[in-house]
Amino acid sequence: MAKKNDKRDRRMPVMRPHAAGMDIGAEEIYVAVPDDRDEDPVRCFSTFTRGLRGLADWLQKCGIETVAMEIDWCLLDSRFSDPGITRI
């Protein structure tokens, strides 16, 4: 007997609702926040000072408290310590 299509909702539970994700490259940082935080929930910022300031300001405006990423935090630590954003 063939299996029925399981149409249950398979979304994972939200563990950190005030979190953002980052993909950091040499010259650009792509950042995603929850869809309900901004009309444009995925943005790209420069890795230079102006871009880092804009990124920190945007995350604070979006109510982000936690950031998930796979890089050395020291590059951005000084930008995010002021708004109180924690790295996971």
ROLUMFI-15240 format. One record per atom (N, C-alpha, C): chain; residue number from 0; x, y, z; atom name; residue in one letter. Coordinates in nm, 3 decimals, always signed. Layout:
+-------+------+---------+---------+---------+------+------+
! chain ! resi !    east !   north !      up ! name ! resn !
+-------+------+---------+---------+---------+------+------+
!     A !  NUM !       X !       Y !       Z !   CA !    a !
...
+-------+------+---------+---------+---------+------+------+
END
This chain:
+-------+------+---------+---------+---------+------+------+
! chain ! resi !    east !   north !      up ! name ! resn !
+-------+------+---------+---------+---------+------+------+
!     A !    0 !  +0.084 !  -0.118 !  +0.000 !    N !    m !
!     A !    0 !  +0.000 !  +0.000 !  +0.000 !   CA !    m !
!     A !    0 !  +0.089 !  +0.125 !  +0.000 !    C !    m !
!     A !    1 !  +0.061 !  +0.219 !  -0.087 !    N !    a !
!     A !    1 !  +0.140 !  +0.342 !  -0.098 !   CA !    a !
!     A !    1 !  +0.113 !  +0.433 !  +0.021 !    C !    a !
!     A !    2 !  +0.217 !  +0.503 !  +0.062 !    N !    k !
!     A !    2 !  +0.202 !  +0.599 !  +0.172 !   CA !    k !
!     A !    2 !  +0.120 !  +0.718 !  +0.127 !    C !    k !
!     A !    3 !  +0.038 !  +0.768 !  +0.216 !    N !    k !
!     A !    3 !  -0.036 !  +0.891 !  +0.187 !   CA !    k !
!     A !    3 !  +0.060 !  +1.008 !  +0.198 !    C !    k !
!     A !    4 !  +0.034 !  +1.111 !  +0.122 !    N !    n !
!     A !    4 !  +0.112 !  +1.235 !  +0.136 !   CA !    n !
!     A !    4 !  +0.085 !  +1.292 !  +0.274 !    C !    n !
!     A !    5 !  +0.191 !  +1.314 !  +0.349 !    N !    d !
!     A !    5 !  +0.176 !  +1.373 !  +0.482 !   CA !    d !
!     A !    5 !  +0.182 !  +1.523 !  +0.466 !    C !    d !
!     A !    6 !  +0.067 !  +1.589 !  +0.479 !    N !    k !
!     A !    6 !  +0.060 !  +1.732 !  +0.455 !   CA !    k !
!     A !    6 !  +0.061 !  +1.812 !  +0.584 !    C !    k !
!     A !    7 !  +0.106 !  +1.750 !  +0.692 !    N !    r !
!     A !    7 !  +0.116 !  +1.823 !  +0.818 !   CA !    r !
!     A !    7 !  +0.221 !  +1.932 !  +0.805 !    C !    r !
!     A !    8 !  +0.206 !  +2.033 !  +0.886 !    N !    d !
!     A !    8 !  +0.302 !  +2.144 !  +0.888 !   CA !    d !
!     A !    8 !  +0.435 !  +2.092 !  +0.942 !    C !    d !
!     A !    9 !  +0.539 !  +2.099 !  +0.864 !    N !    r !
!     A !    9 !  +0.670 !  +2.047 !  +0.904 !   CA !    r !
!     A !    9 !  +0.769 !  +2.157 !  +0.941 !    C !    r !
!     A !   10 !  +0.718 !  +2.278 !  +0.965 !    N !    r !
!     A !   10 !  +0.808 !  +2.386 !  +1.006 !   CA !    r !
!     A !   10 !  +0.865 !  +2.355 !  +1.143 !    C !    r !
!     A !   11 !  +0.990 !  +2.394 !  +1.161 !    N !    m !
!     A !   11 !  +1.053 !  +2.376 !  +1.291 !   CA !    m !
!     A !   11 !  +1.003 !  +2.484 !  +1.386 !    C !    m !
!     A !   12 !  +1.002 !  +2.456 !  +1.515 !    N !    p !
!     A !   12 !  +0.958 !  +2.559 !  +1.610 !   CA !    p !
!     A !   12 !  +1.057 !  +2.674 !  +1.614 !    C !    p !
!     A !   13 !  +1.006 !  +2.793 !  +1.639 !    N !    v !
!     A !   13 !  +1.091 !  +2.911 !  +1.649 !   CA !    v !
!     A !   13 !  +1.155 !  +2.910 !  +1.788 !    C !    v !
!     A !   14 !  +1.287 !  +2.902 !  +1.790 !    N !    m !
!     A !   14 !  +1.359 !  +2.896 !  +1.917 !   CA !    m !
!     A !   14 !  +1.401 !  +3.035 !  +1.965 !    C !    m !
!     A !   15 !  +1.437 !  +3.122 !  +1.872 !    N !    r !
!     A !   15 !  +1.483 !  +3.257 !  +1.904 !   CA !    r !
!     A !   15 !  +1.412 !  +3.356 !  +1.810 !    C !    r !
!     A !   16 !  +1.297 !  +3.407 !  +1.851 !    N !    p !
!     A !   16 !  +1.218 !  +3.491 !  +1.762 !   CA !    p !
!     A !   16 !  +1.281 !  +3.627 !  +1.731 !    C !    p !
!     A !   17 !  +1.379 !  +3.667 !  +1.808 !    N !    h !
!     A !   17 !  +1.444 !  +3.797 !  +1.785 !   CA !    h !
!     A !   17 !  +1.585 !  +3.778 !  +1.730 !    C !    h !
!     A !   18 !  +1.601 !  +3.678 !  +1.642 !    N !    a !
!     A !   18 !  +1.733 !  +3.645 !  +1.588 !   CA !    a !
!     A !   18 !  +1.742 !  +3.679 !  +1.439 !    C !    a !
!     A !   19 !  +1.865 !  +3.704 !  +1.395 !    N !    a !
!     A !   19 !  +1.895 !  +3.726 !  +1.254 !   CA !    a !
!     A !   19 !  +2.006 !  +3.631 !  +1.214 !    C !    a !
!     A !   20 !  +2.018 !  +3.608 !  +1.085 !    N !    g !
!     A !   20 !  +2.126 !  +3.525 !  +1.032 !   CA !    g !
!     A !   20 !  +2.211 !  +3.609 !  +0.939 !    C !    g !
!     A !   21 !  +2.343 !  +3.580 !  +0.936 !    N !    m !
!     A !   21 !  +2.435 !  +3.656 !  +0.851 !   CA !    m !
!     A !   21 !  +2.524 !  +3.563 !  +0.770 !    C !    m !
!     A !   22 !  +2.552 !  +3.606 !  +0.650 !    N !    d !
!     A !   22 !  +2.652 !  +3.542 !  +0.566 !   CA !    d !
!     A !   22 !  +2.754 !  +3.650 !  +0.534 !    C !    d !
!     A !   23 !  +2.874 !  +3.638 !  +0.587 !    N !    i !
!     A !   23 !  +2.973 !  +3.745 !  +0.578 !   CA !    i !
!     A !   23 !  +3.084 !  +3.707 !  +0.481 !    C !    i !
!     A !   24 !  +3.102 !  +3.793 !  +0.380 !    N !    g !
!     A !   24 !  +3.208 !  +3.776 !  +0.284 !   CA !    g !
!     A !   24 !  +3.313 !  +3.884 !  +0.302 !    C !    g !
!     A !   25 !  +3.408 !  +3.888 !  +0.213 !    N !    a !
!     A !   25 !  +3.517 !  +3.985 !  +0.222 !   CA !    a !
!     A !   25 !  +3.470 !  +4.129 !  +0.205 !    C !    a !
!     A !   26 !  +3.370 !  +4.150 !  +0.119 !    N !    e !
!     A !   26 !  +3.326 !  +4.287 !  +0.091 !   CA !    e !
!     A !   26 !  +3.179 !  +4.312 !  +0.120 !    C !    e !
!     A !   27 !  +3.100 !  +4.205 !  +0.140 !    N !    e !
!     A !   27 !  +2.956 !  +4.220 !  +0.162 !   CA !    e !
!     A !   27 !  +2.909 !  +4.129 !  +0.274 !    C !    e !
!     A !   28 !  +2.807 !  +4.174 !  +0.344 !    N !    i !
!     A !   28 !  +2.742 !  +4.096 !  +0.448 !   CA !    i !
!     A !   28 !  +2.594 !  +4.088 !  +0.413 !    C !    i !
!     A !   29 !  +2.544 !  +3.967 !  +0.394 !    N !    y !
!     A !   29 !  +2.401 !  +3.948 !  +0.371 !   CA !    y !
!     A !   29 !  +2.337 !  +3.912 !  +0.504 !    C !    y !
!     A !   30 !  +2.227 !  +3.979 !  +0.536 !    N !    v !
!     A !   30 !  +2.162 !  +3.963 !  +0.665 !   CA !    v !
!     A !   30 !  +2.013 !  +3.937 !  +0.642 !    C !    v !
!     A !   31 !  +1.959 !  +3.840 !  +0.717 !    N !    a !
!     A !   31 !  +1.817 !  +3.809 !  +0.710 !   CA !    a !
!     A !   31 !  +1.756 !  +3.821 !  +0.850 !    C !    a !
!     A !   32 !  +1.645 !  +3.893 !  +0.857 !    N !    v !
!     A !   32 !  +1.569 !  +3.906 !  +0.981 !   CA !    v !
!     A !   32 !  +1.433 !  +3.840 !  +0.958 !    C !    v !
!     A !   33 !  +1.356 !  +3.812 !  +1.063 !    N !    p !
!     A !   33 !  +1.223 !  +3.756 !  +1.043 !   CA !    p !
!     A !   33 !  +1.138 !  +3.844 !  +0.951 !    C !    p !
!     A !   34 !  +1.055 !  +3.780 !  +0.871 !    N !    d !
!     A !   34 !  +0.972 !  +3.851 !  +0.772 !   CA !    d !
!     A !   34 !  +0.888 !  +3.964 !  +0.828 !    C !    d !
!     A !   35 !  +0.846 !  +3.951 !  +0.952 !    N !    d !
!     A !   35 !  +0.757 !  +4.052 !  +1.010 !   CA !    d !
!     A !   35 !  +0.830 !  +4.173 !  +1.066 !    C !    d !
!     A !   36 !  +0.963 !  +4.179 !  +1.053 !    N !    r !
!     A !   36 !  +1.042 !  +4.289 !  +1.111 !   CA !    r !
!     A !   36 !  +1.067 !  +4.403 !  +1.015 !    C !    r !
!     A !   37 !  +1.059 !  +4.377 !  +0.884 !    N !    d !
!     A !   37 !  +1.091 !  +4.481 !  +0.785 !   CA !    d !
!     A !   37 !  +1.029 !  +4.442 !  +0.651 !    C !    d !
!     A !   38 !  +0.996 !  +4.542 !  +0.570 !    N !    e !
!     A !   38 !  +0.944 !  +4.515 !  +0.435 !   CA !    e !
!     A !   38 !  +1.045 !  +4.440 !  +0.351 !    C !    e !
!     A !   39 !  +1.172 !  +4.467 !  +0.373 !    N !    d !
!     A !   39 !  +1.282 !  +4.404 !  +0.300 !   CA !    d !
!     A !   39 !  +1.365 !  +4.325 !  +0.401 !    C !    d !
!     A !   40 !  +1.326 !  +4.200 !  +0.435 !    N !    p !
!     A !   40 !  +1.389 !  +4.128 !  +0.544 !   CA !    p !
!     A !   40 !  +1.529 !  +4.073 !  +0.514 !    C !    p !
!     A !   41 !  +1.574 !  +4.080 !  +0.390 !    N !    v !
!     A !   41 !  +1.710 !  +4.038 !  +0.356 !   CA !    v !
!     A !   41 !  +1.780 !  +4.158 !  +0.293 !    C !    v !
!     A !   42 !  +1.892 !  +4.196 !  +0.352 !    N !    r !
!     A !   42 !  +1.966 !  +4.312 !  +0.302 !   CA !    r !
!     A !   42 !  +2.114 !  +4.280 !  +0.291 !    C !    r !
!     A !   43 !  +2.182 !  +4.361 !  +0.211 !    N !    c !
!     A !   43 !  +2.326 !  +4.347 !  +0.191 !   CA !    c !
!     A !   43 !  +2.394 !  +4.475 !  +0.240 !    C !    c !
!     A !   44 !  +2.501 !  +4.458 !  +0.318 !    N !    f !
!     A !   44 !  +2.577 !  +4.570 !  +0.372 !   CA !    f !
!     A !   44 !  +2.724 !  +4.555 !  +0.337 !    C !    f !
!     A !   45 !  +2.792 !  +4.665 !  +0.329 !    N !    s !
!     A !   45 !  +2.936 !  +4.667 !  +0.305 !   CA !    s !
!     A !   45 !  +3.009 !  +4.625 !  +0.433 !    C !    s !
!     A !   46 !  +3.129 !  +4.573 !  +0.418 !    N !    t !
!     A !   46 !  +3.210 !  +4.537 !  +0.535 !   CA !    t !
!     A !   46 !  +3.291 !  +4.654 !  +0.587 !    C !    t !
!     A !   47 !  +3.276 !  +4.770 !  +0.526 !    N !    f !
!     A !   47 !  +3.347 !  +4.889 !  +0.573 !   CA !    f !
!     A !   47 !  +3.266 !  +4.957 !  +0.684 !    C !    f !
!     A !   48 !  +3.326 !  +5.051 !  +0.752 !    N !    t !
!     A !   48 !  +3.267 !  +5.112 !  +0.871 !   CA !    t !
!     A !   48 !  +3.125 !  +5.161 !  +0.848 !    C !    t !
!     A !   49 !  +3.100 !  +5.233 !  +0.740 !    N !    r !
!     A !   49 !  +2.965 !  +5.285 !  +0.714 !   CA !    r !
!     A !   49 !  +2.863 !  +5.171 !  +0.704 !    C !    r !
!     A !   50 !  +2.901 !  +5.065 !  +0.635 !    N !    g !
!     A !   50 !  +2.812 !  +4.950 !  +0.621 !   CA !    g !
!     A !   50 !  +2.786 !  +4.881 !  +0.754 !    C !    g !
!     A !   51 !  +2.890 !  +4.867 !  +0.835 !    N !    l !
!     A !   51 !  +2.874 !  +4.803 !  +0.967 !   CA !    l !
!     A !   51 !  +2.785 !  +4.885 !  +1.058 !    C !    l !
!     A !   52 !  +2.800 !  +5.016 !  +1.052 !    N !    r !
!     A !   52 !  +2.713 !  +5.104 !  +1.132 !   CA !    r !
!     A !   52 !  +2.568 !  +5.090 !  +1.086 !    C !    r !
!     A !   53 !  +2.548 !  +5.090 !  +0.955 !    N !    g !
!     A !   53 !  +2.412 !  +5.074 !  +0.902 !   CA !    g !
!     A !   53 !  +2.352 !  +4.940 !  +0.939 !    C !    g !
!     A !   54 !  +2.432 !  +4.836 !  +0.935 !    N !    l !
!     A !   54 !  +2.387 !  +4.702 !  +0.972 !   CA !    l !
!     A !   54 !  +2.344 !  +4.698 !  +1.118 !    C !    l !
!     A !   55 !  +2.427 !  +4.749 !  +1.206 !    N !    a !
!     A !   55 !  +2.394 !  +4.750 !  +1.349 !   CA !    a !
!     A !   55 !  +2.268 !  +4.832 !  +1.376 !    C !    a !
!     A !   56 !  +2.255 !  +4.945 !  +1.310 !    N !    d !
!     A !   56 !  +2.136 !  +5.030 !  +1.327 !   CA !    d !
!     A !   56 !  +2.010 !  +4.957 !  +1.281 !    C !    d !
!     A !   57 !  +2.021 !  +4.889 !  +1.165 !    N !    w !
!     A !   57 !  +1.905 !  +4.818 !  +1.109 !   CA !    w !
!     A !   57 !  +1.863 !  +4.703 !  +1.201 !    C !    w !
!     A !   58 !  +1.960 !  +4.626 !  +1.251 !    N !    l !
!     A !   58 !  +1.927 !  +4.516 !  +1.341 !   CA !    l !
!     A !   58 !  +1.860 !  +4.567 !  +1.468 !    C !    l !
!     A !   59 !  +1.909 !  +4.677 !  +1.519 !    N !    q !
!     A !   59 !  +1.848 !  +4.735 !  +1.639 !   CA !    q !
!     A !   59 !  +1.705 !  +4.781 !  +1.609 !    C !    q !
!     A !   60 !  +1.684 !  +4.846 !  +1.494 !    N !    k !
!     A !   60 !  +1.551 !  +4.892 !  +1.453 !   CA !    k !
!     A !   60 !  +1.455 !  +4.774 !  +1.438 !    C !    k !
!     A !   61 !  +1.507 !  +4.660 !  +1.393 !    N !    c !
!     A !   61 !  +1.425 !  +4.541 !  +1.373 !   CA !    c !
!     A !   61 !  +1.402 !  +4.463 !  +1.503 !    C !    c !
!     A !   62 !  +1.460 !  +4.508 !  +1.613 !    N !    g !
!     A !   62 !  +1.440 !  +4.440 !  +1.740 !   CA !    g !
!     A !   62 !  +1.518 !  +4.310 !  +1.754 !    C !    g !
!     A !   63 !  +1.630 !  +4.301 !  +1.683 !    N !    i !
!     A !   63 !  +1.711 !  +4.180 !  +1.686 !   CA !    i !
!     A !   63 !  +1.798 !  +4.179 !  +1.812 !    C !    i !
!     A !   64 !  +1.799 !  +4.064 !  +1.880 !    N !    e !
!     A !   64 !  +1.878 !  +4.049 !  +2.002 !   CA !    e !
!     A !   64 !  +1.989 !  +3.946 !  +1.988 !    C !    e !
!     A !   65 !  +1.979 !  +3.859 !  +1.885 !    N !    t !
!     A !   65 !  +2.073 !  +3.750 !  +1.866 !   CA !    t !
!     A !   65 !  +2.109 !  +3.740 !  +1.718 !    C !    t !
!     A !   66 !  +2.235 !  +3.709 !  +1.689 !    N !    v !
!     A !   66 !  +2.281 !  +3.692 !  +1.552 !   CA !    v !
!     A !   66 !  +2.351 !  +3.557 !  +1.539 !    C !    v !
!     A !   67 !  +2.314 !  +3.481 !  +1.437 !    N !    a !
!     A !   67 !  +2.377 !  +3.353 !  +1.409 !   CA !    a !
!     A !   67 !  +2.466 !  +3.369 !  +1.287 !    C !    a !
!     A !   68 !  +2.592 !  +3.329 !  +1.300 !    N !    m !
!     A !   68 !  +2.685 !  +3.338 !  +1.188 !   CA !    m !
!     A !   68 !  +2.803 !  +3.247 !  +1.210 !    C !    m !
!     A !   69 !  +2.880 !  +3.226 !  +1.106 !    N !    e !
!     A !   69 !  +2.995 !  +3.137 !  +1.111 !   CA !    e !
!     A !   69 !  +3.123 !  +3.212 !  +1.079 !    C !    e !
!     A !   70 !  +3.156 !  +3.313 !  +1.157 !    N !    i !
!     A !   70 !  +3.282 !  +3.387 !  +1.137 !   CA !    i !
!     A !   70 !  +3.338 !  +3.430 !  +1.270 !    C !    i !
!     A !   71 !  +3.456 !  +3.485 !  +1.265 !    N !    d !
!     A !   71 !  +3.516 !  +3.541 !  +1.385 !   CA !    d !
!     A !   71 !  +3.440 !  +3.666 !  +1.423 !    C !    d !
!     A !   72 !  +3.389 !  +3.672 !  +1.543 !    N !    w !
!     A !   72 !  +3.303 !  +3.780 !  +1.589 !   CA !    w !
!     A !   72 !  +3.377 !  +3.912 !  +1.604 !    C !    w !
!     A !   73 !  +3.509 !  +3.912 !  +1.619 !    N !    c !
!     A !   73 !  +3.580 !  +4.035 !  +1.653 !   CA !    c !
!     A !   73 !  +3.562 !  +4.145 !  +1.549 !    C !    c !
!     A !   74 !  +3.543 !  +4.110 !  +1.422 !    N !    l !
!     A !   74 !  +3.522 !  +4.210 !  +1.317 !   CA !    l !
!     A !   74 !  +3.402 !  +4.299 !  +1.349 !    C !    l !
!     A !   75 !  +3.297 !  +4.239 !  +1.398 !    N !    l !
!     A !   75 !  +3.172 !  +4.312 !  +1.419 !   CA !    l !
!     A !   75 !  +3.142 !  +4.342 !  +1.565 !    C !    l !
!     A !   76 !  +3.221 !  +4.289 !  +1.656 !    N !    d !
!     A !   76 !  +3.189 !  +4.300 !  +1.798 !   CA !    d !
!     A !   76 !  +3.172 !  +4.444 !  +1.843 !    C !    d !
!     A !   77 !  +3.258 !  +4.532 !  +1.799 !    N !    s !
!     A !   77 !  +3.249 !  +4.672 !  +1.844 !   CA !    s !
!     A !   77 !  +3.121 !  +4.739 !  +1.793 !    C !    s !
!     A !   78 !  +3.071 !  +4.698 !  +1.679 !    N !    r !
!     A !   78 !  +2.948 !  +4.756 !  +1.625 !   CA !    r !
!     A !   78 !  +2.826 !  +4.709 !  +1.701 !    C !    r !
!     A !   79 !  +2.827 !  +4.582 !  +1.748 !    N !    f !
!     A !   79 !  +2.707 !  +4.525 !  +1.807 !   CA !    f !
!     A !   79 !  +2.706 !  +4.532 !  +1.958 !    C !    f !
!     A !   80 !  +2.815 !  +4.564 !  +2.021 !    N !    s !
!     A !   80 !  +2.814 !  +4.570 !  +2.167 !   CA !    s !
!     A !   80 !  +2.730 !  +4.686 !  +2.218 !    C !    s !
!     A !   81 !  +2.726 !  +4.795 !  +2.144 !    N !    d !
!     A !   81 !  +2.646 !  +4.909 !  +2.186 !   CA !    d !
!     A !   81 !  +2.496 !  +4.880 !  +2.184 !    C !    d !
!     A !   82 !  +2.441 !  +4.824 !  +2.073 !    N !    p !
!     A !   82 !  +2.298 !  +4.797 !  +2.073 !   CA !    p !
!     A !   82 !  +2.259 !  +4.675 !  +2.157 !    C !    p !
!     A !   83 !  +2.357 !  +4.600 !  +2.208 !    N !    g !
!     A !   83 !  +2.326 !  +4.485 !  +2.293 !   CA !    g !
!     A !   83 !  +2.282 !  +4.362 !  +2.217 !    C !    g !
!     A !   84 !  +2.341 !  +4.334 !  +2.103 !    N !    i !
!     A !   84 !  +2.307 !  +4.215 !  +2.023 !   CA !    i !
!     A !   84 !  +2.405 !  +4.104 !  +2.059 !    C !    i !
!     A !   85 !  +2.355 !  +3.985 !  +2.085 !    N !    t !
!     A !   85 !  +2.436 !  +3.871 !  +2.125 !   CA !    t !
!     A !   85 !  +2.461 !  +3.779 !  +2.008 !    C !    t !
!     A !   86 !  +2.579 !  +3.723 !  +2.000 !    N !    r !
!     A !   86 !  +2.612 !  +3.627 !  +1.894 !   CA !    r !
!     A !   86 !  +2.583 !  +3.485 !  +1.945 !    C !    r !
!     A !   87 !  +2.527 !  +3.400 !  +1.856 !    N !    i !
!     A !   87 !  +2.512 !  +3.258 !  +1.891 !   CA !    i !
!     A !   87 !  +2.588 !  +3.176 !  +1.790 !    C !    i !
+-------+------+---------+---------+---------+------+------+
END
